[in-house]
Amino acid sequence: MGETQDRLVRCFSLVFPSLAADQIPIASVETLDEWDSLASVTLLAVLGEEFGVEIDLGDLPELISFHAVLRYLEVRTVPRSAQH
Amino acid sequence: MREFVNLTDALEILKQPLPDDAAHFRGALACSFTPLHLQTFLRAHLRKRLPGKQVDLDIGLFGDLQGNVERLQKLPSDALFVAIEWQDVDSRLGIRTLGGWRRTDLVDIVESASEAIVVLKGSLARAAGFRPVYISTPTLPLPPLFSVSPQQASSFELQLRQFIASFASSIAEEPRIRVISPQLLDEYSPLRDRFDVRSEVQTGFPYKLPHASSLAEVFAALIGQSAPRKGLITDLDDTLWAGILGEVGPQGISWDLEKQSHLHGIYQQFLESLASAGVLVAVASKNDMQLVDRAFERTDLGISKDNVFPFEVHWSRKSESVRRILQVWNISADAVVFLDDSPMEVAEVKQAFPEMECRVFPKGDYEAFWALLTQLRQDFGKSTVHDEDLIRAKSIRDAEPLRSATTGSRSLSDFLQSASASIRVEFTRNSRDHRAFELVNKTNQFNLNGKRLTEAAWSAYFDHPTAFLMTVTYEDKFGPLGKIAALLGKTDGRTVQIDFWVMSCRAFSRRVEHQTLRQLFEKFEADEIRFDYQSTPRNVPLEEFFADVLGASPQPGCSLLLSDFLAKNLELFQRVEQIING
C-alpha cells in the first residue's frame, strides 16, 4: 500500500470503527450501512485534518467508495515522503 | 497542562475499547444546530474526564432548542448540556433563515429575544430539577446585521448582550445549573476562529472544529472536576510580604507599588478571598512569633489574622510545621497546597508529603505569579459556597479546647458534658440538599464505603419508596459546625439499611456518630441497622468507630442490633432537635 492509502485506511478505521481492516479497501456507500450523510461529513473533516485539504461538500457525490476517495486525494495532495 | 484534542484524536479516544461491564455515563446534548462534531468531541472529552466509563449522549431535533430541552429532560441522564447560540433567541440572528435584517426588524428581534430568553430560562430551571444542567451562552459572533460600522457597538447589539448576561447571571444562581466561563472559552478559542460559515450553510453545523473541541472540553471539565483542596499553608518572608521580618522589622516589610512589592499585596488579598470562601489558611514560617504578631497588627495587611490558623512560627523544619498544621486541621496532605519562596523548603516539604501540592512562590516574576493565582483558583474552586464553609476556620480554632481535652487528663465525657452541645437531626425525602450531596462526594475519613454519587444518581436514590436522607447539624458553646453529617438509607420493617454515611472530620470526638445511631434507632423504631460498609485506604476513623460499637473489626454488610447498642450505655450529652421534612 502507498503512503496516502495507509493514511486513508487509518481515517476510515476512525470513522467506521466496526469495519475490519481487510474490509476497508472495498468499503463503499452501497456496502456499508454506517456510511450515511453524517458519516460522510465526519469523514471529510477527518480527511481535512489528516491531509490538510478542504474538501467541498459539492464533491461528496463522487466520494462514494474508499477507492474513489483515494483517487480524489492522490490528485489533490502531496505525499509526506515527497515533502521536504 | 491542556492537551488539545482534534477530531482524529477524539475518534481515537472513542475507539478505545472498554470492558463489557463498564459503568455508563449518559448525557444529553441540547442545541438547535446539527450536533455533528460537537457530539463527537463532547463524548471524547467526557471519556477523558471519566476514565473507564462508557459515555452515551442523547441528542435532540434540528432547529428546536427549546423543544430539545423539554424533550431531553424527560430522559434519564446524568447531565444535560445546553449549547445556546444567537439563533436560539431569534432565528434571524442566525444565517440559515432569511427573516430580514432591516432596521425595523432589529426592534422586533430585540423584543422577541427578550421573550425567548424568559421561556428558555423556565425550561432550563425545570430541567435542573432532575439532573445537573451545563449551559454555554452564545459563543459565535453576531452576524453583521446592525447599521453601524463593525468598530461601533449598536444599542441593539448591546441590548442583546445584556439580555444574555442577565439571563446567565440569574440562571447561574440555580443550584444545579452551571454556566461555562466565557472568559475561559475566549482563552481556549479566539472569537475569529469559531464560526464556520460554509459548514453552517452546507450542513447546519456552525462551529469550526477547534472551537467545537474547546467548547466540549470546557463542558466536560465541569463534569469531571476533582474535589477542591481544603487548605493552604503559606510562608511569610518574601511570600506573604516582601522582606525578611527578622531583619527589617514589622514596618520594614512591604507589599506596595512604591517598593515594587505589590504582588505580595495581591497575594494577601487573594488569600483573604480564599479564606472568605471557607479555605483554611495557615502559616509555616521560620520566624519570631512576637515579630509576626506585630506584623499582623499592621492595619494595611490584606489578610486578617482571624483568617489564619494555626501559626507554626519557630525555627524547626517546615515539614514538622506542616505535620502539626495537618493534625490541627485534621485533613489529609493531598487536600492542601504549600507555598514558599524557597525551593529548598518546598522540596523538603514535598519529600515529607509527596501527595501535597507544593509550589515555589514566584517573587518578582509577574507572569508566573499570575499563573499561580489562576492555578490556585483551579485548586480551590467550588461551585457553591455553603454556610458551613464560612464557619470552617472558626470552628477549627474554637475546637482547640476539645483537642486539649481529648489529649489531657480530663475525661472526654467531662468535657462533652460541659460543652452545651446541641444537634439538629433532619430526616427528609427531598433530594435538593446540596450540602449533603457535597459531603458525600468529598468526605474521605469518616465515610462508610468511599462511594461517590453523581447528581442524577443522588436524585434517583429517592425513587425507592422508603429511601431517606438524614443530616446532622451540630453546635456547642465553642460555636457552630454547621451541617456535618449525611446518611442515605432505606427501611424494611424494623431494619434500617444505611448505604451512605459520611461525617466531617471537624465533628470527630464529640460522639456525634453515636448520637446519630441513637436517632436512627429511635426514629425508625428499628431493631437492627445494616451498613453497606467497605474498607477504603482512608476511612480508618470510621473503621475504628465501628470496631468500638460492634466490638469487632467491621466487615462488609455488618449490622448493629439495638440491644448491643443500648448495652454500650454511652453517655451522650447533646440536646437533640429532630425535624421530619417530607
Interface residues (C-beta under 8 A of the other chain):
Chain A: C11 S13 L14 V15 P17 L38 V41 T42 A45 V46 E49 E50 L57
Chain B: N6 L7 T8 L11 E12 L14 K15 L36 H37 T40 Q202 T203 F205 L209
